[in-house]
């Protein structure tokens, strides 16, 4: 009888361990710093959710291609007033096709589950599967940029891949810079982007 109870208890313990493993999800998170002339913006990126998009961003960073690039575009309530679907973002990177790496496949928000919320970083694009270096940061929630959103006529949305964890004051300061037709009169220089850490986050 004692042996039976020991066996039963052991099976119960194994069951609990199994349930615990299923209920806990471990996610890789990579943190970055964008150093601008107006201050630093800290990011966390989600390679498990958006592997293609994160790898693309990392590739540009590792090659130093973002060094001395800039935030060059701002979308504000004032300069979006004539648009049917309005957004608020700042856009960064560079405008030099010679420095572009290969365009990447579009990872939609439907695939990744990463929505365009306040502080989300995402890739700029024209047609699907054409994103290269240019990225943007959302100011406020921007659901029209998600899959099935109406900002882009094709309805596929944009590829979100992380979020700002510190430095939204810098993002807001950049957004308020003087612009002409959404392009900053004096682009805000990105001195460098560097990787800070890679960690694993476990959630119940």
N, C-alpha and C positions, 0 to 999 in steps of 0.2 A: 504494500500500500504506500509506504514512504517513497519507494522508487517511482511509483506512478505519479505522486504529487511533484517530485523533483523534476520529472520529465515534463509534466504539464506546465510547471512554473518556467522551465527553460524555454519551452515553446512560446509562452506568453511574453517573456522578455524579448525573444527574437522578433515577435510580432510588433512589440512596441518600438524596437529599434528600426524596423522596416517602415513603420508609420512615420517615425521621426525623420528618416532620410527622405521620404517622399514629400513631407510637409516643408522641409527646409530647402530653399533654392539658393544656390551659390552663383554669383554673377561676377565676372571680371569687369573691373572699372579702371580706366586709364585717365590720369589727371594731367592737365596741360596748363601752361601759363602763356597768355598772349600779352606781350609787353608793348604798350603803345606810348606815344609821347604824352598821352593824357592819363596814363596809369595802367595798372595790370588788370587783366580779366582772367579769372581762373575757371577752367572747364573740367567736367568729367565726361568721358566718352564711353560708349557701351558696345564693345566689340562683339559680344555674344549676340546682341540683338541686331546690329547693323554692321556685320563683318566687312563687307566690301567698302562701305563708305568710310568707316573708321580707318581701314588699311590705307585707303587713298589719302586721307588727311595725314596719317602718320608718314607716308612716303614723302609727301611734300615737305613735312617738317624735318624728317631725317636728312633730306638732301639740302636743307637750308634754303629752299626756294622761297619761303615766305619772308625771309629776312629782308628788311627794307621794302616790303610791300606796304599796303595801306588799307584803311577803311575809306572807301571813296564814294559811297552812295548812302543816302538816308531816305526812308519813307516815313513821312509824318502826316498827321491829319490835314495840315495846310497844303502840302504838295500832292496829296492823294485825293483832294476834295472833288476832282472831276472824274475819278474812277468809280465805276459801279461797285466793284469789290475792292475795298480799301484794306491796307495792311500797315503795320508799323514794324520796320526792321532797319538794321544797319547792315551793309554789305561790304565784305572785305576780300582781299586777295590781290591779284594783279591782272593787267590787261596786256599780255604779251604771249601770243600763241606759240612763239618759239620756245617758251619755257614750260608749256603745258605738257603734262604726262598724258597717257591714254585716257580717253573718256571712260566712265564707269557705268555699269548697269544700275538702273534706278531701283533702290530698295524703298518701296513705298511704306507709308505709315501703317497700311493694312498688314504688311508683312512683319514690320518690326515692333509695332505697338507703341512707338515713340511719337507722341503727339506734339504739335507745334504750340507749346505753352509758353508762358513768360520765361525768357532766358534760354529757350531751346536754340541750339546751333544746328543748321541744316545747309544743304548744298543748293546753290543757285544753278539754274539750267534754263535752256530753251526747250528743245524737244526731249522726250524721254531718252535716257542713256547717253546724254551729252555732257553731263557734269564733269568738270575738270578740277580747277583750283578754287574757284570763287565760292565763298560761303556767306551765310548771313545769320544774324542773331535776332530772335523775336523780342519785341517789346510789347508785353501783354499777350494774352492768348490769341492765336491766329488760326482758327479752325479752317479757314478758307484755303490754307496751305496743305492741309491733310489730304489723304486719298479721298476722292469724290468731292473735294472742295472746288470752288468755282474760280479761284484766282487764275489758275492756268486752264485754258479752254479744253485741254485733253483730259482733265479730271483726275489725273494720276497723282497730283500733288508733288511734294518735294521730299527729299531724303533726309529726315532728321536723324541725328546720330549722337547727341549729347546735350548737355545743358550747362549754363553758367552757374557756378556755385558761389562765386564772390566777384564783385566788380560791376554789378549792374549800374552803379552810379557812373562808372566810366562809359558804359554803353549808352546811357541816357545823355551824357555830356556830348558824346559823338553825334547822337541823333540831332541835337540842337544846333550843331554847327551850320553856318550859312551855306545854302545850296542854290544851284541853278538847275532847274528841271531835274531835281533829285540828286544831282551829282555835286559833291562838296566842292566849294570854291577852293578850299585848302584841305586836301585829303589828310587824314590823321595817320601818321606813319606807324606801321607795325615794325618795331625795332627787331623783334624776333619772336618766334614761338618755340617753346621747349617743353619736353616731357618732364614731369615731376615724379610720377610714381605709377606703379601698377599694383593693384590690390584686388582681393577677392572679398565680396560682400555677401554675407549669408542672411537671408530673410526667412522668417517662419511663414 
